[in-house]
Amino acid sequence: MAKPKRVAIYVRISKDRKGQELGIQRQEKACRELCERLGWGVYRVYPENDVSASTTSKRKRPAYTEMMRDARDDLIDGIVVYSIDRLTRRITELTNFLEEQKEHGFAFATTEGEDTSSANGRMILTIKGAVAQQETERMSERINSSLLQRREKGKPHAGGPRVFGFEPGSNFQRVVPGEVELIRRGYEMLMGGEKTPGDVARLWTGAGAQTPGATAWTIQKVKRVYRSERVGGIVTYKGQDIGDSVYPHPLNRVEWENIQTVLDERATPAAQGSGKRKHVYSGFLKCGNCQSKMRVQWATVQGRTFRRTLCHSGQVGKDGQLGCGKVSRSYTWIEERLDEVIEAAIRRRQPQAQAAPTEDLTGAISVLEERIRGLQGRWKNGQMEDEDYFDSLKHLRAELTALGAREAAQAVRRSRTTADALTVWLDKDAENLERRRAIVASVIKEVAVFSVGRGRRKPPEIDSIKVTPLGDESQTAEN
Ligand SMILES: [Zn+2]
């Protein structure tokens, strides 16, 4: 075998030997001396300035990468290192290195005596290669049979306490459809922005759902359900998010992340409406005759219970005025007319709200997801050490989570603006009253109510009420 004339000297400092750090200069000097002894010509030195040691991944070693590329391109015909552990301490990388050496036929030697130009050197490398190979196989065997591999395939950890939504004893592989339905309904409630985990607890209790511990639903227990990664089908390993479960789960990843955002926002207690009022338009109605605030109350006449609104002549109203007592109307008719006004106003607003600028993060998110899948593939094939993998994964996941949170925040904002105002408006549940009143207050300032006389059978004329829209105070109802 001809003596190599273009030898690469690869030097790398490492902090993994305490107090024995071998300076790059000393490594280089020893390597040059070896080349001289062997009669090899030095092409150039590839110094790795990165101090990180054995557990760093390939991409963090630019000099090594460059050197191997030069070997493939035949720019170099030999490699010399101080010792094998300067070259690599990763068995998989050593295996790759030996394969490259076989393929491209470059010479290799270390100052510790491993050179492929002597029988002894070749034998040592062969043994090391065999060990490396065995180690590689053992590792991939280990990964193949391990939980890690199972998780990598989207199979979540089977142990741990039962989580609401999953069938007991099914190892989180089957869901309980009724519980999934409740989780999803709770999700919609919380995403709406006004309902609280307490409301969800009441819903679930009312539906007869059991907590995993067969105790009463509390705010904390509801939150725990939504905080569980399992509910979002997210598979974890050692606290790391490593992919999506292949089994059914109540929420998808995006929904799960949305709900995290909502729960995070809830961490600060929001002032809740008192909920004392019972009628959507009470406070908005004023007497068309005397301008005082009208009251809304339940009345029972001849066994029939109905709501009416009246100008009260026997009692000073909230505005400090005594009413004229001349106007008393069915509230239901007024409510129906005003509902139409409000709904129309919400519908008019919608296109405007949707035109509000939002960031499109889907591209950036899919790029990151693609990178994570690539990473997972390399790890699965044994091309990465666990630490490298988790390190990189953690980093990418953090980026993804940040983007996801931004996207979720947008989704939450969108769901809370006009797009969902209509949904809120049309949901006439008593618990929704304060939200609906807030919508009314954003549309109308006040409504003048005129008398239509008592005992009429014919429906009132439309102009028996006069709506003053918000920001249009010139047209007060006096005429
Ligand atoms: Zn009046």
Residues whose N, C-alpha, C, O or C-beta is under 5 A from the ligand:
A	BS01	ZN	C287 N289 C290 Q291 C311 G323 C324 G325 K326
